[in-house]
Amino acid sequence: MATLNLNGKDVSLPDDPRTTLLDFLHQHLSLFGTKKGCDHGQCGACTVIADGKRINACLVFAFQLEGAEVTTIEGIGEGESLHPLQKAFIERDAFQCGYCTSGQICSGVSLLREMKNEDPSAVTYSQTRHSKASLKEDISERMSGNLCRCGAYPNIVDAITDVIALERQ
């Protein structure tokens, strides 16, 4: 039987190959933290982490992740403890309606890993040819795949900046 590791536990994949990861999470596992926004990969509400990279769960068939490690918002923290980014979102009031928050946090956690690994973004790549971009500009570029209709972007960027500062200590 085909499986993937979801939030630290092996789960059997659905038999129907047409099942997206998002529908698998909702309909088969009753995990509703990952949101269905546009269902076209344009809003980022369904962002999860697969093998360390952020992906849109609405664009990937579950079977494509056989053997992968997938983390959803339910698996971001350690047990009952919140991830530092989840704490920063609360402290910075980086959400309003909250619909996009799970995708924003999963994307932000991946962003933190990308920056730690010094993976380039469109901003950092072009800064070698032009003027140096600020940290907030780089974060905004890296988070550009996640939309927030409420306009909490400044607080989201501030929350991520806070966690980067904590990690540098």
C-alpha positions as CSV (number, residue, x, y, z in Angstrom):
1,M,0.0,0.0,0.0
2,A,1.3,3.5,-1.0
3,T,1.9,5.9,1.9
4,L,3.3,9.3,2.8
5,N,4.5,10.6,6.1
6,L,2.1,13.3,7.2
7,N,3.0,15.3,10.3
8,G,5.3,12.5,11.5
9,K,2.8,9.6,10.9
10,D,2.6,7.3,7.9
11,V,-0.8,7.4,6.2
12,S,-2.1,5.4,3.3
13,L,-2.8,7.2,0.1
14,P,-6.2,7.2,-1.5
15,D,-7.0,4.7,-4.2
16,D,-8.3,7.3,-6.6
17,P,-5.4,8.9,-8.4
18,R,-7.5,12.0,-9.2
19,T,-7.5,13.0,-5.5
20,T,-5.6,16.2,-4.8
21,L,-3.5,16.4,-1.7
22,L,-5.9,19.1,-0.5
23,D,-9.0,16.9,-1.0
24,F,-7.1,14.0,0.6
25,L,-6.4,16.1,3.7
26,H,-10.0,17.2,4.0
27,Q,-12.1,14.3,2.8
28,H,-10.0,11.3,3.9
29,L,-8.1,12.6,7.0
30,S,-10.5,15.3,8.3
31,L,-7.6,17.8,8.5
32,F,-9.1,21.2,7.8
33,G,-6.3,23.5,8.7
34,T,-5.1,23.7,5.1
35,K,-7.7,25.9,3.4
36,K,-9.2,25.7,-0.1
37,G,-9.1,29.2,-1.5
38,C,-9.0,29.5,-5.2
39,D,-8.4,25.8,-6.0
40,H,-6.2,27.0,-8.9
41,G,-2.8,27.5,-7.1
42,Q,-3.0,31.3,-7.2
43,C,-3.8,32.3,-3.6
44,G,-1.5,30.1,-1.4
45,A,-4.2,29.3,1.2
46,C,-3.5,25.6,0.7
47,T,0.3,25.9,1.2
48,V,1.9,22.9,2.9
49,I,5.5,21.7,3.2
50,A,6.5,18.6,1.2
51,D,10.1,17.3,1.7
52,G,11.1,20.7,3.0
53,K,9.6,22.7,0.1
54,R,6.3,24.7,0.1
55,I,3.7,23.5,-2.4
56,N,0.1,24.3,-3.2
57,A,-1.9,21.2,-2.0
58,C,-4.6,22.0,-4.6
59,L,-2.3,21.5,-7.5
60,V,-0.7,18.2,-6.5
61,F,-2.3,14.7,-6.7
62,A,-1.8,12.8,-3.4
63,F,-0.2,9.9,-5.2
64,Q,2.6,12.1,-6.4
65,L,3.8,12.4,-2.9
66,E,4.2,8.7,-2.2
67,G,7.1,8.3,0.3
68,A,7.3,12.1,0.9
69,E,7.3,13.9,4.2
70,V,4.4,16.3,4.3
71,T,3.8,18.9,7.0
72,T,0.5,20.8,7.4
73,I,-0.3,23.6,9.8
74,E,-1.4,20.8,12.3
75,G,2.2,19.5,12.3
76,I,4.2,22.8,12.4
77,G,4.5,23.0,16.2
78,E,6.2,20.5,18.6
79,G,3.4,18.7,20.4
80,E,1.4,21.3,22.3
81,S,4.1,24.0,21.8
82,L,3.7,26.5,19.0
83,H,6.3,27.0,16.4
84,P,8.2,30.4,16.9
85,L,6.5,31.7,13.8
86,Q,3.0,30.8,15.1
87,K,3.9,32.7,18.3
88,A,5.1,35.7,16.3
89,F,1.9,35.7,14.2
90,I,0.0,36.0,17.5
91,E,2.3,38.7,19.0
92,R,2.3,40.8,15.7
93,D,-1.4,40.3,15.1
94,A,-0.4,38.9,11.6
95,F,-3.9,37.7,10.8
96,Q,-7.4,39.2,10.7
97,C,-10.0,36.8,9.4
98,G,-7.5,34.0,9.7
99,Y,-8.4,32.2,6.5
100,C,-5.0,32.5,4.8
101,T,-3.0,32.1,8.1
102,S,-2.2,28.4,7.8
103,G,-0.8,28.8,4.3
104,Q,1.0,32.0,5.4
105,I,2.6,30.1,8.3
106,C,3.6,27.0,6.2
107,S,5.1,29.3,3.6
108,G,6.8,31.4,6.2
109,V,8.4,28.2,7.8
110,S,9.7,27.2,4.4
111,L,11.0,30.8,3.8
112,L,12.9,30.6,7.1
113,R,14.6,27.4,5.9
114,E,15.3,28.9,2.4
115,M,17.0,32.0,4.0
116,K,19.0,29.8,6.4
117,N,20.2,27.8,3.4
118,E,20.9,31.0,1.6
119,D,18.6,30.0,-1.3
120,P,18.2,32.9,-3.6
121,S,14.9,34.7,-4.3
122,A,14.1,36.9,-7.2
123,V,15.1,39.9,-5.0
124,T,18.4,38.4,-3.7
125,Y,19.4,37.1,-7.2
126,S,18.9,40.5,-8.8
127,Q,20.7,42.4,-6.0
128,T,24.0,41.1,-7.2
129,R,23.4,43.2,-10.3
130,H,21.6,46.1,-8.7
131,S,21.3,47.8,-5.3
132,K,21.0,45.6,-2.2
133,A,17.4,44.8,-1.2
134,S,16.2,45.1,2.4
135,L,15.3,42.0,4.4
136,K,11.6,43.1,4.4
137,E,11.7,43.4,0.6
138,D,13.2,39.9,0.3
139,I,10.6,38.5,2.7
140,S,7.8,40.2,0.7
141,E,9.1,38.7,-2.5
142,R,9.4,35.2,-1.0
143,M,5.8,35.4,0.4
144,S,4.3,36.8,-2.8
145,G,2.6,33.5,-3.5
146,N,0.4,33.9,-0.5
147,L,-2.5,36.3,-0.7
148,C,-4.3,38.0,2.2
149,R,-7.5,39.7,1.4
150,C,-7.5,41.5,4.8
151,G,-4.2,43.2,4.1
152,A,-2.2,41.9,7.0
153,Y,1.0,41.9,5.0
154,P,3.0,44.3,7.1
155,N,2.3,42.3,10.2
156,I,3.1,39.0,8.5
157,V,6.5,40.4,7.3
158,D,7.1,41.8,10.8
159,A,6.4,38.4,12.4
160,I,8.8,36.6,10.0
161,T,11.4,39.3,10.6
162,D,11.0,38.7,14.4
163,V,11.7,35.0,14.0
164,I,14.7,35.6,11.8
165,A,16.1,38.0,14.5
166,L,15.5,35.3,17.1
167,E,17.3,32.6,15.0
168,R,20.3,34.9,14.6
169,Q,20.8,35.3,18.3
